Amino acid sequence: MNSRVSQERGFTILELVAVVAVSSALALMGLPLVKDYQQSYSTAGVSQRLAETLASARERAVSMGESVYICGSADGAHCSEDAWTQGWLVYQSAQRKLPGDEVPVEEIIEHFNHTADDYRLTVLDESLASVSDIRFDARGFNGAQQRVVAVMCGANTNVELDAVMVERTGRVRVGKNQFDQSAVNSAKQDIEKHFDCNQA
């Protein structure tokens, strides 16, 4: 009876080194793509949260019959004109709070705090002037009576990553469908012509 000789063998050291080298090279080439994806994902999450906050504030203004304000706030107690990146504060009041004013605890509805430095958030009106707060009146209309756009800029780039738009009617747009996406992209293109993220 003839015995069979096994043809199986393991990998040589040279083959293993070659596989590790190729895998490392591919991983290094893909690293920038992963970082871009992470930044886009993080920014998309914040813009979606802002859009949800705005929509909820609008609904509350209508249901309660009193203005609701959303302002940039780092500490959750004071409105600040340049604090949108650190977070925002939602409050309901018959009186608007100026930047630096303390918002009474009983008027505060929500505070969103964000400490990452992977983006910058700027809120602009139609003349591209910085906006310190957004107000929905008792009918749910945008109190500014003009389009307001919240623009997300990458921390180290001049390209707007995302935007949330509040129309004069109070409608909040983030590009969930083709019509909204077209409107948001159009607003972003207008902003890109005249607004530099590096100067924000």
The 8 nearest C-alpha neighbors of each residue, nearest first, counted from 0:
[[1, 2, 3, 4, 5, 6, 7, 8],
 [2, 0, 3, 4, 5, 6, 7, 8],
 [3, 1, 0, 4, 5, 6, 7, 8],
 [4, 2, 5, 1, 6, 0, 7, 8],
 [3, 5, 6, 2, 7, 1, 8, 0],
 [6, 4, 7, 3, 8, 2, 9, 1],
 [5, 7, 4, 8, 3, 9, 2, 10],
 [8, 6, 5, 9, 4, 10, 3, 11],
 [7, 9, 6, 10, 5, 11, 4, 12],
 [10, 8, 11, 7, 12, 14, 15, 6],
 [11, 9, 14, 12, 15, 8, 13, 16],
 [10, 12, 14, 13, 15, 9, 16, 8],
 [11, 13, 15, 14, 16, 10, 17, 9],
 [12, 14, 16, 11, 15, 17, 10, 18],
 [15, 13, 17, 11, 16, 12, 10, 18],
 [14, 16, 12, 18, 17, 13, 19, 11],
 [15, 17, 13, 19, 14, 18, 20, 12],
 [16, 18, 14, 20, 15, 19, 21, 13],
 [19, 17, 15, 21, 20, 16, 22, 14],
 [18, 20, 22, 16, 17, 21, 23, 15],
 [21, 19, 17, 23, 18, 22, 16, 24],
 [20, 22, 24, 18, 23, 19, 17, 25],
 [23, 21, 19, 25, 24, 20, 18, 26],
 [24, 22, 26, 20, 25, 21, 19, 27],
 [23, 25, 21, 27, 26, 22, 20, 28],
 [26, 24, 28, 22, 23, 27, 29, 21],
 [27, 25, 23, 29, 28, 24, 22, 30],
 [26, 28, 24, 30, 29, 25, 23, 31],
 [27, 29, 25, 26, 30, 24, 31, 32],
 [28, 30, 26, 32, 27, 31, 25, 33],
 [29, 31, 33, 27, 32, 28, 26, 34],
 [32, 30, 34, 33, 29, 35, 28, 27],
 [33, 31, 35, 29, 30, 34, 36, 28],
 [32, 34, 36, 30, 31, 35, 37, 29],
 [35, 33, 37, 31, 36, 32, 38, 30],
 [36, 34, 32, 38, 33, 37, 39, 31],
 [35, 37, 33, 39, 34, 38, 40, 32],
 [38, 36, 40, 34, 35, 39, 41, 33],
 [37, 39, 41, 35, 36, 40, 42, 34],
 [38, 40, 36, 42, 37, 41, 43, 35],
 [41, 39, 37, 43, 38, 42, 36, 44],
 [42, 40, 38, 44, 43, 39, 37, 45],
 [41, 43, 39, 45, 44, 40, 38, 46],
 [42, 44, 40, 46, 41, 45, 39, 47],
 [45, 43, 47, 41, 42, 46, 48, 40],
 [44, 46, 48, 42, 47, 43, 49, 41],
 [45, 47, 49, 43, 48, 44, 50, 42],
 [46, 48, 50, 44, 45, 49, 43, 51],
 [49, 47, 45, 51, 46, 50, 52, 44],
 [50, 48, 52, 46, 47, 51, 45, 53],
 [49, 51, 47, 53, 52, 48, 46, 54],
 [50, 52, 48, 54, 49, 53, 55, 47],
 [53, 51, 49, 55, 50, 54, 56, 48],
 [54, 52, 56, 50, 55, 51, 49, 57],
 [55, 53, 57, 51, 56, 52, 50, 171],
 [54, 56, 58, 52, 57, 53, 51, 59],
 [57, 55, 53, 59, 54, 58, 67, 52],
 [56, 58, 54, 60, 139, 55, 59, 135],
 [59, 57, 55, 61, 56, 60, 62, 54],
 [58, 60, 62, 56, 61, 57, 63, 55],
 [61, 59, 137, 57, 65, 66, 63, 67],
 [62, 60, 137, 64, 58, 138, 59, 139],
 [61, 63, 59, 60, 64, 58, 137, 65],
 [64, 62, 60, 65, 61, 59, 137, 66],
 [65, 63, 137, 61, 60, 62, 66, 138],
 [66, 64, 137, 60, 63, 136, 67, 93],
 [67, 65, 136, 60, 137, 135, 91, 92],
 [66, 68, 91, 60, 135, 134, 90, 56],
 [69, 67, 134, 90, 133, 89, 91, 70],
 [68, 70, 89, 133, 132, 88, 134, 87],
 [71, 69, 132, 88, 87, 78, 131, 72],
 [70, 72, 83, 87, 82, 79, 78, 86],
 [73, 71, 87, 78, 82, 86, 79, 75],
 [72, 74, 85, 86, 82, 75, 112, 71],
 [73, 75, 76, 72, 77, 112, 86, 85],
 [76, 74, 110, 72, 88, 73, 77, 87],
 [75, 77, 74, 102, 101, 78, 72, 103],
 [78, 76, 101, 100, 99, 102, 72, 75],
 [79, 77, 98, 72, 99, 70, 71, 100],
 [78, 80, 98, 71, 72, 82, 81, 99],
 [79, 81, 131, 82, 98, 71, 78, 130],
 [80, 82, 79, 83, 71, 131, 84, 121],
 [81, 83, 71, 72, 85, 79, 84, 73],
 [84, 82, 71, 86, 85, 120, 87, 81],
 [83, 85, 120, 119, 82, 86, 113, 121],
 [86, 84, 113, 73, 82, 83, 114, 112],
 [87, 85, 112, 83, 113, 111, 72, 84],
 [88, 86, 71, 72, 111, 70, 83, 110],
 [87, 89, 110, 70, 69, 72, 75, 109],
 [90, 88, 69, 109, 108, 68, 107, 110],
 [91, 89, 107, 108, 106, 68, 67, 92],
 [92, 90, 67, 106, 66, 68, 107, 65],
 [91, 93, 94, 66, 106, 67, 90, 95],
 [92, 94, 66, 65, 95, 91, 67, 96],
 [93, 95, 92, 96, 66, 91, 97, 68],
 [96, 94, 97, 93, 92, 68, 134, 66],
 [95, 97, 100, 94, 98, 102, 78, 101],
 [96, 98, 100, 99, 95, 78, 79, 131],
 [99, 97, 79, 78, 100, 80, 96, 131],
 [98, 100, 78, 77, 79, 97, 101, 96],
 [101, 99, 97, 98, 77, 96, 78, 102],
 [100, 102, 77, 76, 103, 99, 78, 96],
 [101, 103, 76, 77, 104, 100, 106, 107],
 [104, 102, 105, 106, 101, 107, 76, 90],
 [103, 105, 107, 106, 102, 76, 108, 101],
 [104, 106, 103, 107, 108, 102, 90, 91],
 [105, 107, 90, 91, 104, 103, 92, 108],
 [108, 106, 90, 104, 105, 109, 89, 91],
 [109, 107, 90, 89, 106, 91, 110, 88],
 [110, 108, 89, 107, 88, 111, 90, 75],
 [111, 109, 88, 75, 87, 89, 112, 108],
 [110, 112, 86, 87, 88, 109, 113, 75],
 [111, 113, 86, 85, 110, 114, 87, 73],
 [114, 112, 85, 86, 115, 111, 84, 73],
 [113, 115, 85, 116, 112, 86, 84, 73],
 [116, 114, 117, 113, 118, 85, 84, 41],
 [115, 117, 118, 114, 154, 119, 84, 113],
 [118, 116, 154, 115, 153, 38, 119, 42],
 [119, 117, 153, 154, 152, 116, 151, 120],
 [118, 120, 152, 84, 151, 154, 153, 121],
 [121, 119, 151, 84, 83, 150, 152, 149],
 [120, 122, 150, 149, 123, 83, 119, 151],
 [121, 123, 149, 130, 148, 129, 150, 120],
 [124, 122, 129, 127, 130, 148, 128, 147],
 [123, 125, 147, 127, 126, 128, 146, 148],
 [126, 124, 127, 146, 147, 145, 123, 128],
 [125, 127, 128, 124, 123, 129, 190, 145],
 [128, 126, 123, 124, 125, 129, 194, 190],
 [129, 127, 123, 126, 124, 130, 125, 122],
 [128, 130, 123, 122, 127, 131, 124, 121],
 [131, 129, 123, 122, 132, 128, 124, 80],
 [132, 130, 80, 70, 71, 129, 79, 98],
 [133, 131, 70, 69, 130, 134, 68, 71],
 [132, 134, 69, 68, 70, 135, 142, 131],
 [135, 133, 68, 142, 67, 141, 136, 69],
 [134, 136, 141, 139, 140, 67, 142, 66],
 [135, 137, 66, 139, 138, 140, 142, 60],
 [136, 138, 64, 65, 61, 60, 66, 139],
 [139, 137, 61, 136, 140, 60, 64, 135],
 [140, 138, 136, 57, 135, 61, 137, 169],
 [141, 139, 169, 168, 135, 136, 138, 142],
 [140, 142, 169, 135, 167, 143, 144, 168],
 [143, 141, 134, 144, 135, 136, 140, 133],
 [142, 144, 145, 141, 134, 133, 167, 146],
 [145, 143, 167, 142, 141, 146, 140, 168],
 [144, 146, 167, 143, 147, 125, 166, 124],
 [145, 147, 166, 167, 165, 125, 124, 148],
 [146, 148, 124, 165, 123, 164, 145, 125],
 [149, 147, 164, 123, 122, 163, 150, 165],
 [148, 150, 122, 163, 162, 121, 164, 123],
 [151, 149, 162, 121, 120, 148, 161, 122],
 [150, 152, 120, 161, 160, 119, 159, 162],
 [153, 151, 159, 119, 118, 160, 196, 154],
 [154, 152, 118, 156, 155, 117, 119, 160],
 [153, 155, 118, 117, 156, 119, 152, 116],
 [156, 154, 153, 157, 197, 118, 117, 152],
 [155, 157, 153, 158, 154, 152, 197, 196],
 [156, 158, 196, 197, 195, 159, 152, 155],
 [159, 157, 156, 160, 152, 153, 196, 191],
 [158, 160, 152, 151, 161, 150, 157, 153],
 [161, 159, 151, 152, 158, 153, 39, 162],
 [160, 162, 151, 159, 150, 43, 46, 163],
 [161, 163, 150, 149, 151, 164, 148, 173],
 [164, 162, 173, 149, 148, 172, 50, 46],
 [163, 165, 148, 172, 171, 147, 149, 166],
 [166, 164, 171, 147, 170, 146, 169, 148],
 [165, 167, 146, 169, 170, 168, 164, 171],
 [168, 166, 145, 144, 141, 146, 169, 140],
 [167, 169, 140, 166, 170, 141, 139, 144],
 [170, 168, 140, 141, 166, 167, 165, 139],
 [169, 171, 166, 168, 165, 172, 167, 54],
 [170, 172, 165, 164, 169, 54, 166, 50],
 [173, 171, 164, 174, 163, 179, 165, 170],
 [172, 174, 163, 175, 164, 183, 179, 162],
 [180, 173, 175, 179, 176, 172, 183, 177],
 [176, 174, 173, 179, 180, 177, 172, 178],
 [175, 177, 179, 174, 178, 180, 181, 173],
 [176, 178, 180, 179, 181, 174, 175, 182],
 [179, 177, 181, 180, 176, 182, 174, 175],
 [178, 180, 174, 182, 181, 176, 177, 172],
 [174, 179, 181, 177, 183, 182, 178, 176],
 [180, 182, 184, 178, 179, 183, 185, 177],
 [183, 181, 179, 185, 180, 184, 186, 178],
 [182, 184, 186, 180, 185, 181, 179, 174],
 [185, 183, 187, 181, 186, 182, 180, 188],
 [184, 186, 182, 188, 183, 187, 181, 189],
 [187, 185, 183, 189, 184, 188, 190, 182],
 [186, 188, 184, 190, 185, 189, 191, 183],
 [189, 187, 191, 185, 190, 186, 184, 192],
 [190, 188, 186, 187, 192, 191, 185, 193],
 [189, 191, 187, 194, 188, 192, 193, 186],
 [192, 190, 188, 194, 193, 189, 187, 195],
 [193, 191, 190, 189, 194, 188, 195, 187],
 [192, 194, 190, 191, 195, 189, 127, 188],
 [195, 193, 191, 190, 192, 196, 127, 198],
 [194, 196, 197, 198, 157, 199, 193, 191],
 [197, 195, 199, 157, 198, 152, 194, 158],
 [196, 198, 195, 199, 157, 156, 155, 152],
 [199, 197, 196, 195, 194, 157, 152, 121],
 [198, 196, 197, 195, 121, 194, 119, 152]]
